[in-house]
Amino acid sequence: MANREKIEGFYRLWTSELDKLFSGYIYDEEGKPNPTRYIFSYYLTLLEKFAGNSLEEIEKINILSGIRGVGKTTLLAQLYYATKFISFSKKSKYANITSQNYDKIYLDVSRLSAEGITLNEFFNYYQERNDVRFVDLNKKLLILLDEVHYDEKWGLFLKNIFDMTKSHKNILVIVTGSSALKIKLNPDLSRRSLSEELYPLKFNEYAILKNNIYPPKGLSDKIVEAILFSKDAEELFEFCKNHQNEISRYLTNMPPNAEEDYLYFGGFPFILRLKNKKSIVFELVSGVIDKLIIKDLLEMRRFGSETISKIKDLLYLIASSDSTDIDKLCNTLRLDYRPVRGILDTLIQSGILVEVRSYGQKFVKVRKPIKFLFISPSLRISILNGILPSEVKGKILEDYLTLIFSKDFSKKGEARGGIEVMYDSSSGGADFVLRMGKDKKIIIEVGFAKENAGIKQIENTSKIIDGYDYGIIISKTGDLELSNDKILGMPFNFWLAA
């Protein structure tokens, strides 16, 4: 238990250093505000509702998860100094924020925990020092908590705040955490919070942050909706044909090799400032993985020292293979099935890996090799130190599709009964099968512009899954074309714009 003197000392030091701490997050080297990610607009709208006294009860507690390095701390810094990131033309839209009629506090809970101070102890002191009580606040208070999972009882702390502030709308709490399993599944916050996930950068966000090049407004949503909701291949082809020039104009504004640079280096915002990025980028991304292993994975599950020492070896084996036979992994790593499966589950829960399961005939689950993909191509490439065996070069495109499936497709598909992402593990099977709701099935094959590449795989898989609505062949260099009445070739450029 921390005494009052220790808490007061931390409080005074923390508040005196906050502006200096945040300066690197909110300003670039020229002293200009850093650009914001798309998700900033969501939270800015939430903050405006809060400041304008129109916040819903369930919106009081907001939880943001995401793997390390995707910009959660930067987002909190930008929300703390929100007025610096509102353009003159939008000041009227966010009038309640610009009037600054609320108090605010930001805390790095990992620093608080390192001092042996709990969230409950700190905010008891905060209330006493400022002569306020959460239960009957008469002025609005924004609380931003970074790395909240470092406090063992963080869920209970937030539950108590939610319960004691039911009588007013004067508090908004936004918390972040890298330990996704603890963040998402905390039982204390069931029906008391909203949650979002911050993913690695898509190409269009990379282009904005790196080169200040914006995509045509609404284009991304239109592409995603066309891929998912077209009635047949011809309708999707007509959409692509009608937007092909728009996408070409957007991409021709990019610097040379922008697409390749993105796939290799562009998944994480902290990479964008580097001058000589190629020499150290793999080391920095590996550092993200090391921190994930040391600080997050070991909090989520207890592993023996022998198992811990082989986590990076396991990641390397996954990064350098097409699909994963867990029994072979066990033999290679000389570990039993249980610890290997435990590592894989934890890597999935942490958000770094996505598991794509195989389905047998009529989608009955069978025991087949599992495809593990990375949530960003930059992760796979960094693990392999930039050296890609020819047999896994197509995997970086699949990693990018996985990011789009996780970030965009899942939300769009909720209204249609949700989306399942699978693959066909049989010989000559397709890379992805998307099933939406009860009936709709889309088969996707990642090809490389060879004649008839992908058609056979899609037709093979169609027999296993008992029919499909349409198939898409994705190629880095191929043309847009309608191969037959059910299959179209769709250049990878369309997916970069999605």
C-alpha positions in Angstrom: 0.0 0.0 0.0 1.5 3.4 -1.1 1.4 6.2 1.5 0.1 9.7 0.7 3.6 11.2 0.5 4.7 8.8 -2.2 1.5 9.3 -4.2 1.8 13.1 -3.9 5.4 13.0 -5.0 4.5 10.9 -8.1 1.6 13.2 -8.9 3.6 16.4 -8.8 6.5 15.0 -10.8 4.1 13.4 -13.4 2.1 16.5 -14.0 5.2 18.7 -14.3 6.7 16.5 -16.9 3.7 15.7 -19.0 4.1 18.4 -21.7 7.7 17.4 -22.2 6.7 13.7 -22.3 4.0 14.3 -25.0 5.9 16.7 -27.2 7.5 13.8 -29.2 4.1 12.2 -29.8 2.2 15.3 -31.0 4.9 17.3 -32.9 7.1 16.4 -35.8 10.7 17.5 -36.1 9.6 20.9 -37.5 7.3 21.5 -34.6 4.1 20.8 -36.6 1.3 18.6 -35.2 1.7 15.0 -36.3 -1.1 13.7 -38.6 -3.8 11.6 -37.0 -5.1 8.2 -37.9 -8.6 7.5 -39.0 -9.7 6.3 -35.5 -8.9 9.7 -34.1 -12.1 11.1 -35.7 -14.1 8.4 -33.9 -12.7 9.4 -30.5 -13.0 13.1 -31.3 -16.7 12.7 -32.0 -17.0 10.8 -28.7 -15.1 13.6 -26.9 -17.4 16.2 -28.4 -20.5 14.3 -27.2 -19.0 14.1 -23.8 -18.2 17.9 -23.7 -21.7 18.6 -25.0 -23.4 16.5 -22.3 -24.9 14.0 -24.8 -22.8 11.0 -24.0 -24.6 7.7 -23.6 -24.2 5.7 -20.4 -22.4 2.8 -22.2 -19.9 5.3 -23.8 -18.4 6.4 -20.4 -15.8 3.6 -20.4 -13.9 3.1 -23.7 -11.3 0.3 -24.1 -8.8 0.4 -27.0 -6.6 -2.6 -27.6 -3.9 -3.3 -30.2 -0.5 -4.7 -30.5 2.5 -2.6 -29.5 3.7 0.0 -31.9 0.4 0.8 -33.6 0.1 4.3 -32.1 -2.2 3.9 -29.0 -0.1 6.3 -26.9 0.1 8.9 -29.7 -3.7 8.7 -30.0 -4.1 9.5 -26.3 -1.7 12.4 -26.6 -3.6 13.8 -29.5 -6.9 13.5 -27.5 -5.3 15.2 -24.5 -4.3 18.1 -26.8 -7.4 17.7 -29.0 -7.7 21.4 -29.9 -4.3 21.3 -31.6 -5.7 18.7 -34.1 -8.9 20.4 -35.0 -8.6 22.5 -38.2 -10.0 26.0 -38.4 -12.8 24.8 -40.7 -14.0 22.2 -38.2 -13.9 24.3 -35.1 -17.6 24.9 -35.2 -18.2 21.1 -35.5 -16.3 20.6 -32.3 -17.3 23.7 -30.5 -17.6 22.0 -27.1 -14.1 20.6 -27.3 -12.6 23.9 -28.4 -14.2 25.7 -25.5 -12.3 23.3 -23.1 -15.1 23.1 -20.5 -13.6 20.0 -19.0 -10.7 18.9 -16.9 -8.4 16.1 -18.0 -5.7 13.8 -16.8 -3.4 11.3 -18.5 -1.6 8.4 -16.8 0.8 5.8 -17.9 -0.3 3.0 -15.7 2.9 1.1 -16.2 4.8 4.0 -14.6 2.2 4.1 -11.8 2.5 0.4 -11.2 6.3 0.6 -11.1 6.1 3.0 -8.2 3.8 0.5 -6.3 0.8 2.7 -6.6 -2.6 1.3 -7.6 -5.2 3.2 -9.7 -7.6 3.1 -6.8 -5.0 4.7 -4.5 -4.0 7.4 -7.0 -7.6 8.5 -7.8 -8.6 8.5 -4.1 -5.7 11.0 -3.7 -6.7 12.9 -6.9 -10.3 13.3 -5.6 -9.1 14.5 -2.2 -6.5 16.9 -3.7 -9.0 18.5 -6.0 -11.9 18.5 -3.6 -14.1 16.4 -5.9 -15.9 13.1 -5.8 -16.6 10.9 -8.8 -20.1 10.1 -7.5 -21.3 13.7 -7.8 -18.8 15.5 -10.1 -20.0 19.0 -10.9 -17.4 19.5 -13.7 -16.5 17.2 -16.6 -13.4 15.1 -16.3 -11.6 13.2 -19.1 -9.4 10.4 -17.9 -6.9 8.8 -20.3 -5.2 5.7 -19.0 -2.4 4.1 -21.0 -1.3 0.5 -20.6 -4.1 0.0 -18.0 -3.6 -3.7 -17.7 -0.4 -3.1 -15.6 -2.8 -2.6 -12.6 -4.0 -6.0 -11.6 -7.5 -4.7 -10.5 -8.0 -2.2 -13.4 -11.3 -3.9 -14.5 -12.7 -3.5 -11.0 -11.5 0.1 -10.8 -13.3 1.0 -14.0 -16.4 -1.0 -13.0 -16.6 1.1 -9.8 -16.3 4.3 -11.7 -19.1 3.3 -14.1 -21.4 2.3 -11.2 -20.7 5.4 -9.1 -21.3 7.9 -11.9 -24.7 6.6 -13.1 -26.3 9.8 -11.9 -24.4 12.1 -14.2 -22.6 12.5 -17.6 -19.5 14.3 -16.3 -16.9 11.6 -16.8 -15.3 9.9 -19.8 -12.6 7.3 -19.5 -10.5 6.0 -22.4 -8.0 3.3 -21.7 -5.5 1.4 -23.8 -3.7 -1.9 -23.4 -1.5 -4.2 -25.4 -2.5 -7.3 -23.5 -5.5 -8.0 -25.7 -6.9 -11.0 -23.9 -7.0 -9.2 -20.6 -8.4 -6.1 -22.2 -11.2 -7.7 -24.2 -12.3 -10.4 -21.8 -12.4 -8.6 -18.4 -15.6 -9.9 -16.7 -15.9 -6.7 -14.6 -16.7 -4.6 -17.7 -19.3 -6.8 -19.3 -22.1 -4.4 -20.4 -20.3 -1.4 -18.9 -17.9 -0.5 -21.7 -17.3 -0.1 -25.4 -14.2 -1.5 -27.1 -12.3 -0.8 -30.2 -9.1 -2.2 -31.7 -6.3 -0.2 -33.3 -4.6 -2.2 -36.1 -1.4 -1.7 -38.0 -1.5 0.7 -40.9 -3.3 -0.1 -44.1 -1.8 1.3 -47.3 -4.1 4.3 -47.5 -3.3 5.4 -43.9 0.4 4.9 -44.6 0.2 7.2 -47.7 -1.5 9.9 -45.6 1.0 9.7 -42.7 4.1 9.3 -44.9 3.3 11.4 -47.9 0.2 13.4 -47.0 -1.6 11.8 -50.0 -5.3 11.2 -49.3 -7.5 8.6 -51.1 -10.7 9.8 -52.8 -13.4 10.2 -50.2 -15.4 7.1 -49.5 -13.5 5.0 -52.0 -12.3 2.4 -49.4 -15.9 1.8 -48.1 -17.2 1.4 -51.7 -14.5 -1.2 -52.6 -15.1 -3.2 -49.5 -18.9 -3.1 -50.0 -18.5 -4.1 -53.7 -16.3 -7.1 -52.8 -18.7 -8.3 -50.1 -22.1 -7.4 -51.4 -22.0 -7.7 -55.2 -24.6 -10.2 -56.5 -22.2 -11.9 -58.9 -18.8 -11.6 -60.6 -20.2 -9.4 -63.4 -21.5 -6.8 -61.0 -18.2 -6.7 -59.1 -16.3 -6.4 -62.4 -18.4 -3.5 -63.5 -17.7 -1.7 -60.2 -14.0 -2.2 -60.6 -14.1 -1.1 -64.2 -15.9 2.1 -63.3 -13.4 2.9 -60.6 -10.2 1.7 -62.2 -9.2 5.2 -63.4 -9.9 6.8 -60.0 -7.7 4.2 -58.3 -4.9 4.6 -60.9 -4.9 8.4 -60.4 -4.7 8.0 -56.7 -1.8 5.5 -56.9 0.1 7.5 -59.6 0.5 10.3 -57.0 2.6 8.0 -54.9 6.5 8.1 -54.8 8.3 5.4 -56.7 8.1 2.0 -54.9 5.6 3.3 -52.4 3.6 0.0 -52.5 6.7 -2.2 -52.0 8.0 0.1 -49.2 4.7 -0.1 -47.5 4.6 -3.9 -47.6 8.2 -4.2 -46.2 8.3 -1.3 -43.8 5.0 0.5 -43.5 2.9 -1.4 -41.0 3.8 0.6 -37.9 3.6 4.4 -37.5 6.9 4.7 -35.6 8.8 3.6 -38.8 7.6 6.6 -40.8 10.0 9.1 -39.2 13.1 7.1 -40.0 15.5 8.6 -42.6 17.6 5.5 -43.3 14.8 3.1 -42.4 16.0 0.0 -44.2 19.1 -0.4 -42.0 17.2 -0.5 -38.7 13.5 -1.1 -39.4 13.7 -4.9 -39.0 15.5 -4.4 -35.7 12.8 -2.0 -34.4 9.9 -4.3 -35.4 11.8 -7.2 -33.8 11.9 -5.0 -30.7 8.1 -4.8 -30.8 7.9 -8.6 -30.9 10.5 -8.9 -28.0 8.4 -6.6 -25.8 5.3 -8.5 -26.8 6.9 -11.7 -25.6 8.5 -10.3 -22.4 5.7 -8.0 -21.2 2.4 -9.2 -22.7 2.6 -12.9 -23.5 4.0 -13.9 -20.1 1.3 -11.9 -18.3 -1.4 -13.7 -20.3 -0.1 -17.2 -19.7 2.6 -18.9 -17.7 5.3 -20.7 -19.8 8.4 -22.6 -18.8 11.8 -21.2 -19.6 12.4 -23.7 -22.4 9.1 -22.8 -24.0 9.8 -19.0 -23.7 13.2 -19.4 -25.4 11.6 -20.9 -28.5 8.8 -18.4 -29.2 10.8 -16.5 -31.7 11.9 -19.8 -33.4 8.2 -20.7 -33.7 7.4 -17.3 -35.3 10.3 -17.8 -37.7 9.0 -21.2 -38.7 5.5 -19.8 -39.3 6.8 -16.8 -41.2 8.8 -19.0 -43.6 6.1 -21.5 -44.4 2.8 -21.7 -46.3 0.7 -23.5 -43.8 1.4 -25.0 -40.4 1.3 -28.6 -39.2 1.4 -28.3 -35.5 2.8 -31.8 -35.1 5.7 -30.9 -37.3 6.3 -27.7 -35.3 6.5 -29.8 -32.1 9.1 -32.1 -33.7 11.2 -29.2 -35.0 11.1 -27.3 -31.7 11.3 -30.4 -29.6 8.3 -29.3 -27.5 5.1 -31.2 -26.6 1.8 -30.3 -28.3 0.4 -28.5 -25.3 3.0 -25.7 -24.9 3.2 -25.2 -28.7 -0.6 -24.9 -29.0 -0.5 -22.6 -25.9 2.1 -20.3 -27.5 0.0 -20.1 -30.8 -3.2 -19.4 -28.9 -1.5 -16.6 -27.0 0.0 -15.1 -30.1 -3.5 -15.1 -31.6 -5.0 -13.5 -28.5 -2.3 -10.9 -28.5 -3.2 -9.8 -32.0 0.0 -10.6 -33.8 -1.2 -13.8 -35.6 -4.5 -14.6 -37.2 -5.6 -18.2 -37.4 -7.3 -19.3 -40.7 -8.8 -22.7 -40.3 -9.3 -25.3 -42.9 -12.7 -26.8 -43.6 -13.6 -30.1 -45.2 -16.5 -31.0 -47.4 -19.6 -28.9 -46.6 -17.6 -27.0 -44.0 -17.4 -29.8 -41.5 -14.3 -29.2 -39.5 -11.5 -31.7 -40.0 -8.0 -31.9 -38.6 -5.9 -30.3 -41.3 -2.8 -28.0 -41.4 -3.7 -24.6 -40.1 -2.7 -21.4 -41.9 -1.3 -18.7 -39.6 -1.0 -15.2 -41.1 0.4 -12.1 -39.6 -1.7 -9.0 -38.9 0.8 -6.9 -41.0 3.2 -7.9 -43.8 5.9 -5.9 -42.0 5.9 -8.4 -39.1 6.6 -11.4 -41.4 9.2 -9.6 -43.3 11.0 -8.3 -40.2 11.0 -11.8 -38.7 12.7 -13.1 -41.9 15.0 -10.0 -41.8 13.9 -9.0 -45.3 14.8 -12.3 -47.0 11.8 -14.0 -48.4 11.9 -17.5 -49.8 10.2 -17.7 -53.2 7.5 -20.0 -51.8 6.3 -17.5 -49.2 6.4 -14.3 -51.3 2.7 -14.5 -51.8 2.2 -14.7 -48.1 2.8 -11.0 -47.6 -0.2 -10.3 -49.9 -2.2 -12.7 -47.8 -1.1 -10.9 -44.6 -2.3 -7.7 -46.1 -5.7 -9.3 -47.0 -5.9 -10.6 -43.4 -5.5 -7.0 -42.1 -8.4 -5.9 -44.3 -10.5 -8.9 -43.4 -9.9 -8.2 -39.6 -10.3 -4.4 -39.8 -12.9 -3.7 -42.5 -14.7 -6.9 -43.6 -15.6 -8.0 -40.1 -17.5 -4.7 -39.4 -19.2 -4.6 -42.8 -20.3 -8.2 -42.5 -21.9 -7.9 -39.0 -25.2 -6.7 -40.5 -25.3 -9.8 -42.7 -24.7 -12.4 -40.0 -20.9 -12.1 -39.7 -18.0 -13.3 -41.8 -16.0 -16.5 -41.5 -12.5 -16.5 -43.1 -11.3 -20.0 -44.0 -9.0 -21.7 -46.5 -9.0 -24.9 -48.5 -6.1 -27.1 -47.4 -6.7 -29.8 -50.0 -4.2 -30.1 -52.9 -4.8 -27.3 -55.4 -7.2 -25.5 -53.1 -7.8 -21.7 -52.9 -6.2 -19.4 -50.4 -9.4 -18.0 -48.8 -13.0 -18.8 -48.6 -15.2 -16.1 -47.1 -18.6 -17.2 -45.9 -21.1 -14.5 -45.0 -24.3 -15.2 -43.2 -25.9 -18.6 -44.1 -25.5 -18.6 -47.8 -23.0 -16.3 -49.4 -19.5 -17.7 -50.3 -16.6 -15.9 -52.0 -13.5 -17.7 -53.0 -10.2 -15.8 -53.2 -6.9 -16.9 -54.7 -3.7 -14.9 -54.6 -2.0 -15.4 -58.0 0.9 -13.9 -59.9 -0.5 -13.0 -63.3 0.4 -16.4 -64.9 -2.1 -17.5 -67.6 -5.1 -19.1 -66.0 -3.4 -18.8 -62.5 -6.0 -19.2 -59.8 -9.0 -20.4 -61.9 -8.2 -24.0 -61.3 -7.8 -23.4 -57.5 -11.1 -21.6 -57.3 -12.9 -24.3 -59.3 -11.4 -27.1 -57.2 -12.5 -25.4 -54.0 -16.0 -24.7 -55.3 -16.5 -28.5 -55.5 -15.5 -28.9 -51.9 -17.7 -26.1 -50.5 -20.7 -27.0 -52.5 -20.9 -23.9 -54.8 -20.0 -20.3 -54.5 -21.3 -16.8 -55.5 -18.1 -15.6 -57.2 -14.3 -16.0 -57.2 -11.6 -13.4 -57.1 -8.0 -13.8 -58.4 -5.7 -11.2 -56.9 -2.4 -10.5 -58.6 0.3 -7.8 -58.1 0.7 -7.4 -61.9 -2.3 -8.8 -63.6 -5.1 -6.8 -65.3 -8.7 -6.4 -64.4 -10.6 -9.0 -66.3 -13.7 -11.2 -66.2 -12.3 -14.7 -66.7 -15.8 -16.3 -66.9 -19.2 -15.7 -65.6 -18.1 -16.5 -62.0 -14.5 -15.5 -61.7 -12.7 -12.2 -62.1 -9.1 -11.1 -62.0 -8.7 -8.1 -59.6 -5.3 -6.4 -59.4 -3.8 -6.0 -56.0 -4.0 -2.2 -56.4 -7.7 -2.3 -55.7 -7.0 -3.9 -52.3 -4.3 -1.2 -51.6 -7.0 1.4 -52.1 -9.5 -0.5 -49.9 
